[in-house]
Structure formats: structure tokens, C-alpha cells
Amino acid sequence: MPAVNDTLTLPNGQTFRNRIAKAAMTEGLAFRDGLPNAAHETLYRRWANRGCGLLITGNVIVDRGHLERPGNVIVDGPLNAEGKAAWQRFAAAATSGDTQAWVQISHAGRQTQKVVNPHPRAPSAVPLALPGGQFGVPHPLTGIEIEELIARFAHAAVVAREAGFTGVQVHAAHGYLISQFLSPLANLRRDEWGGSLENRARFLTETVKATRAAVGSDFTVAVKLNSADFQKGGFAFDECLTVAGWLADLGVDCLELSGGTYEQPAMMDMEGLTPREEPKQQSTRAREAYFVQMAKALMAARTPPLLVTGGFRSLDAMDDALASGIAMVGVGRPLCADPDCVAELLDGHIEALPRFEDRLAIGPGWLGPGSPFKLVRTINGFAAQSWYYQQIRRVAAGGAVEKINPFKAFLAEDKENKARL
């Protein structure tokens, strides 16, 4: 049975030196030009030379008017010589140490903050149901705009290939634009881009087709897809099963399984930032394998090779997931504050990756992660995220873990974000 230290070869021939991937995590390191810079190079070279067989970048945005957050890398037009050189340095750093590196290409849609765009484009005029007023009411995309965005995704993939990256991952999860098209709650259209699952998935399938046509068959095209939105009436797991089969038919090389949106953040739950609903007696190993049971159901049907990310910490849980037939396991937040932890795990120096969640439990009772007040929970979640963002900045600057209160991290991130608008 495969183990984390074993090599992996995808059907397209791409080979990884081990079966641990660094999952995509937003970096927020770019400036207003949207280009990768020396901080990206330092960060990704550190990650590339310390363990993981695959690195997936944070969101690279195909429209600067729809950032996932200030500081995103952007590709929304032709690059000049300076831009091409910056991308080549980024790719060289990320692929050093015999590491594969994919660019995650994305569009935030209605999850674009008001400070970036008060009326972003989305499938329909359905605003996010979140407190705090951070997100505006979106405008529905026209058919022409949709076609233009599909071309932008394909162009970003070409930029990634020409720079020296070894693949791209189309982001169709976590409530970003393509995920919004898949959701019956966010997509109320009655044209060829909405209604039936086939129509709601058309943006994704057409993007995959255009991207493949642009980069060729010898360059990896992967997709990140929600197993479910975990919202009543949203994108459901039975629909995920169907879409996974369609992606397999289209020749997608790898499918990463995730789940949730900003409104229902399962992707945060799996990292211990918000309370889970499973019984306390559930085993630690089962809690780590957050999406593994859903992955098994996909493998019983039709799916591309699967990458599963979601709370993995122990070597035993990773090996169990691989033994079930999953191709790779993904690791995220431990690498923010300890970029060497995967190498130490693979070398046998530790049996589990570090858990930083305990230091992020902000206050007891109504102030804590389990607060019954939605606004408090939301602020708590963003503060915890900010702590990880600050650790990424420290590593990108060549430093070590910074001891900082999550709320102070939240304020520091707010300052950083404003400087990048």
C-alpha cells in the first residue's frame, strides 16, 4: 500500500517525489502591480526545499477588480518583460528541490470585499449572507463577460506554463466565482449558465476545455471542487459525484476535494478554527480525515485522481487515507508557522505535524470560538486566519514564528491589506 514517502505518477506522466502537497493558501504578498515578488520567492523556495512533493500557490486572480484579498497575484492581461521575469523567478523558486508546483487560478466573484469592488460580478444578484457589511450586492454577469472570463482563466494557465510552473489548478470551490455558478443558491440564472446541473457546471467545464486547449496535454490541469457547500439548497454531494465524472471525461489530471464557502466555512472547520459538530469521542484519526469518506464515494464512481486536504496532522491518518486509494494528501496551516514540519515528518523526526489551534482560542464563553453570536464567530475566525497570514509574512521575510495575539494579527493584517489596495 502507498505511504506518504512513496512517489506518485499521475496518468499524464507527472511524477511527485512524495504524496504530500502544500495546499493553496492565500499569501497577500503582492503589491498593486499584482506581480510575484522577492517575498514569494523566499517563501516558496523555503517550502520547496523542505518536504512537500507538490506546492499549490494561493489564489492567482484573473481579474484585478475581483481580488480574493488585497495582495493577490494577478494575471489579467499580457505581461511585459518585467512581469515575465518576475513570474519566471517565482516558478524557479517554487520548483526548486525537485518539487512540482501548480498555480491556482481564481476569481472571487461575490466574495470580493467592498474595499476592492462594491458591486462585483457574479452569476446573479445574490449577496453574501454575512454580518459586518464587508461584501456588496453583486451584478449578474452577461454572457459575453462569462466568455471573456473563461478566456482569462486559459490565459493565466499559459502564463504559468511559460514561466516554468508544472500545472494549474482551477479553483471551483470555497464559494469563489466558479463555485457560485455551481450553487443553486447563488446562481438563479435561467440561461445556458444556470438552472440544471449541466448548465450550472458549464462555466467550469468550458474553463477546463479552454485551459486544456491553451496549454496542451502535457501540462497538468487540475480542479479544486467542493464535495458540498454544506448549505441547505446549495451544491450537494450527489452533484459533486456527477461533476467529478464529467471532469474525468474531460481529462482533468487531478481533483482536489474540499468543501464550504464563506457563509458555511467547512474549510475552516477542518483546521480547528470553528467548532465541529461530531461527537467528542470520535477518534482523532477520523477527525483528521475530514473529506476522506466523501473521497471514497467518488472513487466508487468516476473521478480523476484525488488530492484530499482537510486537517491532516498525523502520519497514521495520512497513510490510512492513501491506503484507501487517495492519490495525495494536502497540508495547509502547519506550514505557515513551521515550514520545515513536513520534512521532519518524512524524515521520521516527528510523528505528527504541529497544531497551532490551541493558541487561537480567543477567550471563553460568548467571546470564544463556540460563541452563539454569528458576528463574534466571524470576527474570531478572521482573527485566527490573520494569525496564519502573519506567520506566512514572517517566513517570506526569512524569519521565524512570531508570538502575536490573533486580534493583534487581525489589526496588523488590516494595515497590510490597506497598503496593498
C-alpha positions as CSV (number, residue, x, y, z in Angstrom):
1,M,0.0,0.0,0.0
2,P,1.3,3.5,-0.8
3,A,2.7,5.7,2.0
4,V,3.5,9.4,2.2
5,N,7.1,8.8,1.3
6,D,6.3,6.9,-1.9
7,T,6.5,8.5,-5.3
8,L,3.3,9.2,-7.3
9,T,2.9,9.3,-11.1
10,L,-0.3,10.8,-12.5
11,P,-1.8,9.2,-15.7
12,N,-0.4,12.2,-17.6
13,G,3.1,11.2,-16.5
14,Q,3.8,13.9,-14.0
15,T,5.8,12.4,-11.1
16,F,6.0,13.6,-7.5
17,R,8.8,12.6,-5.1
18,N,6.3,12.0,-2.3
19,R,2.5,12.2,-1.7
20,I,2.2,15.3,0.4
21,A,1.0,18.5,-1.2
22,K,1.1,22.0,0.2
23,A,-2.5,23.1,-0.3
24,A,-3.3,26.5,-1.7
25,M,-3.1,29.2,1.0
26,T,-3.6,32.9,0.2
27,E,-0.3,34.8,0.7
28,G,-1.3,38.5,0.4
29,L,2.3,39.4,-0.5
30,A,1.8,41.2,-3.9
31,F,1.6,44.9,-4.3
32,R,-0.6,47.0,-6.5
33,D,1.1,45.7,-9.7
34,G,-0.1,42.2,-8.9
35,L,3.3,40.6,-9.7
36,P,5.0,37.9,-7.6
37,N,8.0,39.4,-5.8
38,A,11.0,38.6,-3.7
39,A,8.8,37.6,-0.8
40,H,7.0,35.0,-2.9
41,E,10.4,33.7,-4.0
42,T,11.7,33.4,-0.4
43,L,8.5,31.7,0.8
44,Y,8.2,29.2,-2.0
45,R,11.8,28.3,-2.1
46,R,11.6,27.6,1.6
47,W,8.6,25.3,1.1
48,A,10.0,23.7,-2.0
49,N,13.2,22.6,-0.3
50,R,11.6,21.3,2.9
51,G,9.5,18.3,2.1
52,C,6.3,18.5,0.0
53,G,6.3,16.9,-3.4
54,L,3.8,19.4,-4.7
55,L,3.2,23.1,-4.0
56,I,0.0,24.8,-5.0
57,T,0.1,28.6,-4.9
58,G,-2.5,30.8,-3.3
59,N,-5.2,32.4,-5.5
60,V,-3.9,33.9,-8.6
61,I,-6.7,36.2,-9.8
62,V,-7.7,36.6,-13.4
63,D,-9.4,40.0,-12.9
64,R,-7.9,42.7,-10.6
65,G,-11.4,44.0,-9.9
66,H,-12.2,40.8,-8.1
67,L,-9.5,40.0,-5.7
68,E,-9.9,37.4,-3.0
69,R,-8.0,39.8,-0.8
70,P,-5.6,42.7,-1.3
71,G,-2.1,41.3,-2.1
72,N,-3.2,38.6,-4.5
73,V,-1.0,37.9,-7.5
74,I,-2.9,38.9,-10.6
75,V,-2.8,37.8,-14.3
76,D,-5.5,39.7,-16.2
77,G,-3.7,40.7,-19.4
78,P,-0.4,40.3,-21.3
79,L,2.8,40.6,-19.3
80,N,5.7,42.9,-20.2
81,A,9.3,41.8,-20.0
82,E,9.5,42.8,-16.3
83,G,6.3,40.8,-15.5
84,K,7.5,37.7,-17.3
85,A,10.9,37.8,-15.5
86,A,9.1,38.1,-12.1
87,W,6.9,35.1,-13.0
88,Q,10.0,33.1,-14.1
89,R,11.7,33.8,-10.7
90,F,8.6,32.7,-8.9
91,A,8.4,29.5,-10.8
92,A,12.1,28.7,-10.3
93,A,11.7,29.1,-6.6
94,A,8.6,27.0,-6.3
95,T,10.0,24.2,-8.4
96,S,13.4,24.1,-6.8
97,G,14.4,20.9,-4.9
98,D,12.7,18.6,-7.5
99,T,9.3,19.9,-6.5
100,Q,6.2,20.1,-8.7
101,A,4.4,23.4,-8.5
102,W,0.9,24.4,-9.7
103,V,-0.7,27.8,-10.0
104,Q,-4.2,28.1,-8.5
105,I,-6.2,30.3,-10.9
106,S,-9.3,32.0,-9.4
107,H,-11.9,34.8,-9.5
108,A,-13.6,35.9,-6.2
109,G,-17.0,36.8,-7.7
110,R,-19.4,38.0,-5.0
111,Q,-16.7,37.1,-2.3
112,T,-14.8,40.2,-3.4
113,Q,-14.7,42.7,-0.5
114,K,-16.3,46.1,-0.8
115,V,-13.0,47.8,-0.4
116,V,-11.9,46.2,-3.7
117,N,-15.2,46.3,-5.5
118,P,-18.5,47.4,-4.0
119,H,-20.5,45.7,-6.8
120,P,-18.6,42.7,-8.1
121,R,-19.7,40.4,-10.9
122,A,-21.3,37.1,-10.1
123,P,-23.8,34.7,-11.6
124,S,-26.8,36.5,-10.0
125,A,-27.5,39.5,-7.8
126,V,-27.4,37.4,-4.6
127,P,-25.3,39.0,-1.8
128,L,-23.4,37.0,0.8
129,A,-25.4,36.3,3.9
130,L,-22.7,37.5,6.3
131,P,-22.8,40.2,9.0
132,G,-20.5,43.2,9.0
133,G,-21.2,44.7,5.6
134,Q,-17.9,43.7,4.1
135,F,-19.4,42.5,0.8
136,G,-21.7,44.3,-1.6
137,V,-24.6,43.3,-3.8
138,P,-23.2,41.8,-7.0
139,H,-24.2,42.5,-10.6
140,P,-25.1,39.5,-12.8
141,L,-22.5,38.6,-15.5
142,T,-23.6,38.9,-19.1
143,G,-23.0,36.0,-21.5
144,I,-20.2,38.0,-23.2
145,E,-18.5,38.7,-19.8
146,I,-18.6,35.0,-19.0
147,E,-16.9,34.0,-22.2
148,E,-14.2,36.7,-21.6
149,L,-13.6,35.3,-18.1
150,I,-13.2,31.7,-19.4
151,A,-10.5,33.1,-21.8
152,R,-8.8,34.8,-18.9
153,F,-8.5,31.6,-17.0
154,A,-6.9,30.0,-20.0
155,H,-4.5,32.9,-20.5
156,A,-3.4,32.7,-16.8
157,A,-2.6,29.0,-17.4
158,V,-0.5,29.9,-20.4
159,V,1.4,32.5,-18.3
160,A,2.0,29.8,-15.6
161,R,3.3,27.3,-18.2
162,E,5.6,29.8,-19.9
163,A,7.0,30.8,-16.6
164,G,8.1,27.3,-15.7
165,F,5.3,26.0,-13.4
166,T,4.3,22.4,-13.9
167,G,0.5,22.7,-13.7
168,V,-2.5,24.8,-12.8
169,Q,-5.5,24.2,-10.5
170,V,-8.8,25.8,-11.5
171,H,-10.4,27.0,-8.3
172,A,-14.1,25.8,-8.3
173,A,-14.5,25.5,-4.5
174,H,-15.0,27.6,-1.3
175,G,-17.6,29.9,-2.8
176,Y,-15.5,31.7,-5.4
177,L,-16.9,32.5,-8.8
178,I,-17.0,29.0,-10.4
179,S,-18.3,27.6,-7.1
180,Q,-21.0,30.3,-7.2
181,F,-22.1,29.1,-10.6
182,L,-22.4,25.6,-9.3
183,S,-24.6,26.6,-6.4
184,P,-28.4,26.8,-6.8
185,L,-28.4,29.4,-4.0
186,A,-26.0,31.8,-5.7
187,N,-26.9,31.0,-9.3
188,L,-30.5,32.0,-10.2
189,R,-29.9,32.2,-13.9
190,R,-32.3,30.8,-16.5
191,D,-30.0,30.9,-19.5
192,E,-27.4,28.3,-20.5
193,W,-25.3,29.1,-17.5
194,G,-27.9,28.3,-14.8
195,G,-30.8,26.0,-13.8
196,S,-29.9,22.4,-14.4
197,L,-26.6,21.0,-13.0
198,E,-25.3,20.7,-16.5
199,N,-25.8,24.4,-17.1
200,R,-24.5,25.4,-13.7
201,A,-21.4,23.4,-14.3
202,R,-20.9,24.9,-17.8
203,F,-18.6,27.7,-16.6
204,L,-16.3,25.0,-15.0
205,T,-16.4,22.6,-17.9
206,E,-15.8,25.3,-20.5
207,T,-13.0,26.7,-18.5
208,V,-11.3,23.3,-18.3
209,K,-11.8,22.8,-22.0
210,A,-10.3,26.3,-22.8
211,T,-7.4,25.8,-20.4
212,R,-6.5,22.4,-21.8
213,A,-6.7,23.7,-25.4
214,A,-4.3,26.6,-24.4
215,V,-1.7,24.6,-22.5
216,G,-1.8,21.2,-24.3
217,S,-2.0,17.6,-23.0
218,D,1.5,17.5,-21.4
219,F,0.8,20.2,-18.8
220,T,-1.3,19.3,-15.7
221,V,-4.8,20.8,-15.4
222,A,-6.3,20.2,-12.0
223,V,-9.5,21.3,-10.4
224,K,-10.4,22.1,-6.8
225,L,-14.1,21.2,-6.2
226,N,-16.4,21.4,-3.2
227,S,-17.7,18.0,-2.1
228,A,-20.7,20.1,-0.9
229,D,-21.4,23.7,0.2
230,F,-22.9,22.4,3.4
231,Q,-25.8,24.8,3.0
232,K,-29.4,23.7,2.6
233,G,-30.3,24.0,-1.1
234,G,-26.7,24.6,-2.1
235,F,-24.3,22.5,-4.2
236,A,-24.8,18.9,-2.8
237,F,-22.6,15.8,-2.7
238,D,-24.6,13.9,-5.3
239,E,-24.0,16.8,-7.7
240,C,-20.3,16.6,-6.8
241,L,-20.3,12.9,-7.8
242,T,-21.8,13.8,-11.2
243,V,-19.4,16.8,-11.8
244,A,-16.4,14.7,-10.8
245,G,-17.4,12.2,-13.5
246,W,-17.6,15.0,-16.1
247,L,-14.2,16.2,-15.1
248,A,-12.8,12.7,-15.5
249,D,-14.3,12.6,-19.0
250,L,-12.6,15.9,-19.8
251,G,-9.2,14.6,-18.9
252,V,-8.6,16.6,-15.7
253,D,-5.4,15.3,-14.2
254,C,-6.2,15.7,-10.6
255,L,-9.2,16.7,-8.5
256,E,-8.8,18.2,-5.0
257,L,-11.8,17.6,-2.8
258,S,-12.8,20.3,-0.3
259,G,-16.0,22.0,0.9
260,G,-17.7,25.0,2.3
261,T,-18.0,28.7,1.5
262,Y,-17.5,32.0,3.3
263,E,-21.1,31.5,4.6
264,Q,-20.5,28.0,5.8
265,P,-16.7,27.6,6.2
266,A,-16.1,23.9,6.4
267,M,-12.6,24.6,5.1
268,M,-12.0,26.5,8.3
269,D,-13.7,23.8,10.5
270,M,-11.3,21.2,9.2
271,E,-8.4,23.2,10.6
272,G,-9.9,23.6,14.1
273,L,-10.8,27.3,13.8
274,T,-14.6,26.9,14.3
275,P,-16.5,24.3,16.4
276,R,-17.2,20.9,14.8
277,E,-20.4,19.0,15.3
278,E,-19.0,15.5,15.5
279,P,-19.2,13.6,18.8
280,K,-16.3,14.2,21.2
281,Q,-15.5,10.5,21.3
282,Q,-14.8,10.4,17.6
283,S,-11.2,9.3,17.1
284,T,-8.5,11.9,16.3
285,R,-7.6,10.0,13.2
286,A,-11.2,10.1,11.9
287,R,-11.4,13.9,12.6
288,E,-8.2,14.4,10.6
289,A,-9.6,12.6,7.5
290,Y,-12.2,15.3,7.1
291,F,-13.2,14.6,3.5
292,V,-11.9,11.0,3.1
293,Q,-15.3,9.3,3.4
294,M,-16.6,11.5,0.6
295,A,-13.5,10.8,-1.5
296,K,-14.2,7.1,-1.1
297,A,-17.7,7.6,-2.6
298,L,-16.2,9.5,-5.5
299,M,-13.7,6.7,-6.2
300,A,-16.5,4.2,-6.2
301,A,-18.0,6.1,-9.2
302,R,-15.8,8.1,-11.7
303,T,-13.2,10.7,-10.7
304,P,-9.8,11.9,-11.7
305,P,-7.0,11.0,-9.2
306,L,-7.9,12.6,-5.9
307,L,-6.0,15.0,-3.6
308,V,-7.7,15.4,-0.3
309,T,-6.9,18.3,2.1
310,G,-8.5,18.7,5.5
311,G,-7.0,18.7,8.9
312,F,-4.3,16.1,8.4
313,R,-1.7,16.1,11.1
314,S,-0.6,12.5,12.0
315,L,1.4,10.2,9.8
316,D,-1.0,7.4,10.5
317,A,-4.0,9.3,9.3
318,M,-2.2,10.3,6.1
319,D,-1.2,6.7,5.4
320,D,-4.7,5.5,6.1
321,A,-6.1,8.0,3.5
322,L,-3.6,6.9,0.9
323,A,-4.3,3.2,1.6
324,S,-8.0,4.0,0.7
325,G,-7.0,4.9,-2.8
326,I,-6.5,8.7,-2.5
327,A,-3.5,9.8,-4.6
328,M,-2.2,12.6,-2.4
329,V,-2.9,14.3,0.9
330,G,-2.8,18.1,1.4
331,V,-1.4,20.1,4.3
332,G,-2.0,23.7,4.9
333,R,-1.8,25.7,8.1
334,P,1.1,23.8,9.8
335,L,3.3,25.0,7.0
336,C,2.5,28.7,7.7
337,A,4.3,28.7,11.0
338,D,6.7,25.8,10.6
339,P,7.9,25.4,7.0
340,D,10.1,22.6,8.0
341,C,7.5,20.3,9.6
342,V,6.7,18.2,6.5
343,A,10.4,17.4,6.0
344,E,10.7,16.5,9.7
345,L,7.6,14.2,9.3
346,L,9.0,12.5,6.3
347,D,12.4,12.1,7.9
348,G,10.8,10.3,10.9
349,H,11.8,13.0,13.4
350,I,8.2,13.7,14.3
351,E,5.0,11.5,14.1
352,A,2.6,14.4,13.6
353,L,2.5,17.9,12.3
354,P,2.2,20.7,14.8
355,R,-1.2,22.0,15.9
356,F,-1.4,25.8,16.4
357,E,-5.1,25.9,17.0
358,D,-4.9,26.0,20.8
359,R,-3.2,29.4,20.8
360,L,-6.0,30.7,18.6
361,A,-8.9,30.0,21.1
362,I,-9.8,33.6,21.7
363,G,-11.5,34.0,25.1
364,P,-14.0,31.9,27.0
365,G,-17.8,31.7,26.7
366,W,-19.5,34.1,24.4
367,L,-16.1,35.5,23.2
368,G,-14.7,32.1,22.3
369,P,-14.8,30.0,19.0
370,G,-18.1,28.5,20.2
371,S,-19.9,31.8,20.6
372,P,-23.6,31.8,19.8
373,F,-23.3,35.2,18.2
374,K,-22.6,35.0,14.5
375,L,-20.7,38.3,14.3
376,V,-18.4,37.3,17.1
377,R,-17.7,33.9,15.5
378,T,-17.0,35.6,12.2
379,I,-14.5,38.1,13.8
380,N,-13.0,35.2,15.7
381,G,-12.5,33.3,12.5
382,F,-10.9,36.2,10.6
383,A,-8.6,36.9,13.6
384,A,-7.4,33.3,13.6
385,Q,-6.8,33.4,9.8
386,S,-4.9,36.6,10.3
387,W,-2.5,34.9,12.7
388,Y,-1.6,32.4,10.0
389,Y,-1.2,35.2,7.4
390,Q,1.2,37.0,9.8
391,Q,3.3,33.8,10.0
392,I,3.4,33.5,6.2
393,R,4.8,37.1,6.1
394,R,7.4,36.1,8.7
395,V,8.6,33.1,6.7
396,A,8.5,35.2,3.5
397,A,10.8,37.7,5.2
398,G,13.2,34.9,6.2
399,G,12.1,34.9,9.9
400,A,10.6,32.5,12.4
401,V,7.2,32.2,14.1
402,E,6.0,35.4,15.7
403,K,4.3,35.3,19.0
404,I,1.3,37.5,18.4
405,N,-2.3,37.7,19.7
406,P,-4.8,36.8,17.0
407,F,-6.6,40.1,17.4
408,K,-3.3,42.0,17.1
409,A,-2.7,39.9,14.0
410,F,-6.1,40.9,12.7
411,L,-5.2,44.6,13.1
412,A,-1.8,44.1,11.5
413,E,-3.3,42.3,8.5
414,D,-5.8,45.1,8.1
415,K,-2.9,47.5,7.9
416,E,-1.1,45.3,5.4
417,N,-4.1,44.9,3.2
418,K,-4.8,48.7,3.1
419,A,-1.2,49.2,1.9
420,R,-1.8,46.9,-1.0
421,L,-5.0,48.4,-2.3
